[in-house]
Structures are given as C-alpha cells and as structure tokens.
Amino acid sequence: MGFISDFKAFAMQGNVVDLAVGVVIGAAFGKIVTALVDDVIMPVLSLLMGGRNFDNLFTVLSPGSDGAGSYATLADAQKAGANVLAYGHLIGSIVDFIIIALCIFMVVRAIARLHRKKEEAPAPAAISSTDALLIEIRDSLKSRGV
C-alpha cells in the first residue's frame, strides 16, 4: 500500500494538478489557434499569393502508377500513388506554432511585469532612532496631560 499512497500524495500535489489543468487549457487553446490559422489567416495568405491553397502545395518526387508527372491537387497525386513532398501543411503548422509561441510569450511577459511591480513596491520607511525618541517623548507628554 506504500506505493499507492505515495503515488496518490504525488498526484494530488499542487504542481501536478496545475500542470494537468495547464495541459487541458493548452490543448483547447491550440484548437482555437488552429481554427484561427486554418479559417482566417491562411485564406488571407492564400488570397495574397494569388489564390493558392496552402494544403495543396506539394512537389512530385516520382510519378504515380498512371505515369503523370503533374497533378491538380495533393489528393489527386496521392490517389494516383505518386511520391510527393507535401509542404503546404507544414507552412500552416509553422504559422500555428508562431501564433501560440507569441501568445505564450505575451502571457509570460505580463506575469513577469506583475512580479516586478510587486517587488518594486516601496517598503515602509524605517524610523530613525531620533524619530523614535521624539515619538516616545511625545507619547509620554500626552500621557501626562501636557
């Protein structure tokens, strides 16, 4: 029972639970960014590049069984059994990565600024020995009614 209880204690530590929550939120955030890239950014880039669909960017390395050397779409080339280097999806994945990395950088930077502001908060001024003596004298005079 020692192993199971040790594992339960480990799994319920704050760091492990925080990591699990971070992974779930990160996966959901990744889906949002992928949708943004696939449905918003890539169509705009495609339009700027003359209407080319990034998913259909590929190079035929060797023709398929039909002997044709060129294909209209990546799906056509793969259906014909051609050996292709499909780099269009890689471009989309790189754009995904850059956007996610930029968002994470901005969050980490904001957290670092918050920590810096907490550290820069001025500490209460220390009372000098002269001021402490004057305060003691004042309080003594007040207690005597002077």
KAJOLIN-V801192 format. One record per residue. N is the residue number from 0. SS is DSSP state (A for helix, B for strand, O for the rest). Layout:
N,SS
N,SS
//
This chain:
0,O
1,A
2,A
3,A
4,A
5,A
6,A
7,A
8,A
9,A
10,A
11,O
12,O
13,A
14,A
15,A
16,A
17,A
18,A
19,A
20,A
21,A
22,A
23,A
24,A
25,A
26,A
27,A
28,A
29,A
30,A
31,A
32,A
33,A
34,A
35,A
36,A
37,A
38,A
39,A
40,A
41,A
42,A
43,A
44,A
45,A
46,A
47,A
48,O
49,O
50,O
51,O
52,O
53,A
54,A
55,A
56,O
57,B
58,B
59,B
60,B
61,B
62,O
63,O
64,O
65,O
66,O
67,O
68,O
69,O
70,O
71,O
72,O
73,A
74,A
75,A
76,A
77,A
78,A
79,O
80,O
81,O
82,B
83,B
84,B
85,B
86,O
87,A
88,A
89,A
90,A
91,A
92,A
93,A
94,A
95,A
96,A
97,A
98,A
99,A
100,A
101,A
102,A
103,A
104,A
105,A
106,A
107,A
108,A
109,A
110,A
111,A
112,A
113,A
114,A
115,A
116,A
117,A
118,A
119,A
120,O
121,O
122,O
123,O
124,O
125,O
126,O
127,O
128,A
129,A
130,A
131,A
132,A
133,A
134,A
135,A
136,A
137,A
138,A
139,A
140,A
141,A
142,A
143,A
144,O
145,O
//
